[in-house]
Amino acid sequence: MRSNLKFRILSLLTTLLLAGETTLATVTLPRMFSDGMVLQRQQPIAVWGWATPGQAVKVSLEPVGKGRKYSVTAQADEQGRWRASLPPMAAAGPLTLRADSLTIRDVWVGDVWLLSGQSNIDIDVERVHPQYPEEIDRDSSSQIRLFKIENQAVLEGPVRDVHSRGWQTLSKRNAWKFSALGYFLGKLMAKETGVAQGVIQSSWGGTPIESWMPRDSVALLSPQMAMEARYYADAQLRTKVNEANAQASQRWNRLLDEADPGMTGHWMNPDMDDSGWQQVNQYHLSTPYPFNGTYWMRQHIQVDANHAGKPALLLLGTLVDADFTYVNGQQVGHTAYQYPPRRYEVPAGLLHEGDNVIAVRFVNRGMAPQFISEKPYRLEWSDGSEQSLSTEWLAHEGQQMPRLPQMQSAFHNMAGAAFNGMLAPLAPYTLAGVVWYQGESNTGQPVIYEQQLHTLMNTWRHCFASQQLPFVIVQLANFMRPSAQPQNSNWARLRESQRRAALTDPRAELAVAIDLGEANDIHPLRKRELAQRVALAFQRLVFGKKCDLSPQPLTAWRNQDGSTTVTFDQPVTATQGFETADADGKFRTAEAQAHGTQVRLTPGGRQVRYAWKDNPTGADCKAIRTNLPATPFQMEEQPLSKK
């Protein structure tokens, strides 16, 4: 009896010890390695993860059916990190990836693209849906996989993994909140190559380039920014700052709601007497600047019997800054900041025949209330009919407030924040190429941006262990009010930094977007057209195809008659958008005549520039063969050759 009990105890201890060893030896993988993933073809495939220090980890990649199985073994280092390299493979799938006891299914080998930058990468499929409704509504593809990285700002140093919901098959539902540029690029490259496409989105609206670089790299050009990031590299300090800001914001909003006569007097209700309100045009609001508090607008609209009681879509363009919007006293929408388009659903039964009231409560913190021009302001019904709103409103100031005090809290904009939390943990995942669309937040210092771009590209290539990693740099689109006169534009200077960075890097190309922007929206919606230009650049960079991109200037020289001739890398047509300057540095508009690859400018000058404005709407230099716009540029009378 005793010997039997002793045997049972020994068996139980042995089981517990073995279970403990199994727990200690558990292999884990980054979130990138999950069901539905896409691996890069024709390059060594990096696979990595964590295990017990010294543990051997067997990694294999095998077809679901018949075919060759690839297998390698890696050993975890003293920190428990291991890395394996599978040999290059042709496009294939579905496959199964195994790392010891872990199994990843529905794996494909194809092409993988990383898109990074700020809000023009963030602009999602939902935002551009009205531009391409039929295409987006019918789209789905099991060959295109999307991987979106959630925002994570880290200042202490690179973390070991990103936050993500994992790989998603392309469909309207899965792509709805995914980068529109990435969505269209994946589709274009799938059509071009016929192989599986993996598109990774790692972006954060408003972030400067410094956020996407290691802090030590930032210190070379922006030592003050690097020191700021070092100062806030304390999680407890950041938590306290965020808590203080949240408390201040909550109190500000609470006091505003309590004191706002529009809330206590129910100014959103249709039966409220607004006869004493001021009549104003929505594009000529005479509010103080800066404005802190609320500003109310009301408009009476007449609805006919055919549309009474039916659901509708209320389009209110874009507004500055936050808004609460009501129809007949019922809130139908709220947007917290200026950029998103206001598309508010009006439920069935809310609109009635005859007089109806739309009320907009602006909530502004330092910015004057504003309706953005050239945006849609109307009601739309499901039968396809529309009813435009008037530009005339009834207006009344609500409650002015003191400026909201804010401690420094934009930690995601600090040096290294996005790099540590959203880029470095991806490495060394094997990629086909990178799309970099950023720069709007760096127009305050455009001259150093060229060197910053070189540093970023070199740093990322080192990070991903690929010195040949291709980059397509999206040049800033046209934006802001057009000017008929020459302009000292920081946006133009930053575009020139982008151009020169691409020009002098043998593994980079430029995607020109100078004709795709909008004067009143920093987020242009024509992302499919932009994706076509990015795809064209990758065809040249990655697949070695001979294809023309946007025209680039090669040389400029002075003629004996005083004119200047600019030579491009391909035949162009041009009449407007050029400026010249002599020794005084004062630019003036020049007449342009194009002949093949050459454009003759009168008067000439020691310096030449093209499309050198925030929004050069008249610039018309284009490629004859492709109709692609020429890149904005500035150059002196000397050559600057490609690579």
Secondary structure, DSSP 4 states (H G I P E B T S, - for coil): -HHHHHHHHHHHHHHHHHHHHHHHT--B--TTSSTT-EEETTS-EEEEEE-STT-EEEEEEEESSSS--EEEEEE--TTSEEEEEEPP--SEEEEEEEETTEEEEEEEEEEEEEEEESHHHH-BHHHHGGGSHHHHHT-EEEEEEEEEEPP---SSS--S---EEEEEEEEHHHHTTSBHHHHHHHHHHHHHH-S-EEEEEEE-TT--GGGGS-HHHHHHH-HHHHHHHHHT--HHHHHHHHHHHHHHHHHHHHHHHHH-HHHHTTTTSTTS--TTSEEEETT-----SS-EEEEEEEEEEEE-TTTTT--EEEEE--EESEEEEEETTEEEEEESSSSS--EEEE-TTSS-SEEEEEEEEEEEESS--EEPTTS-EEEEETTS-EEEPPSEEEEEEEEE-PPPP--S--GGGSTTHHIIIIIGGGTT---SEEEEE--GGGTTS-TTHHHHHHHHHHHHHHHTT-TT--EEEEPPPPBS---SS----HHHHHHHHHHHHHHT-TTEEEE--TTS-BTTBSS-S-HHHHHHHHHHHHHHHTT------S--EEEEEE-TTS-EEEEESS-EE-SSSEEEE-TT---EE-EEEEETTEEEEES--SEEEES-SSS-TT---EETTT-PBPPPEEEESS-----
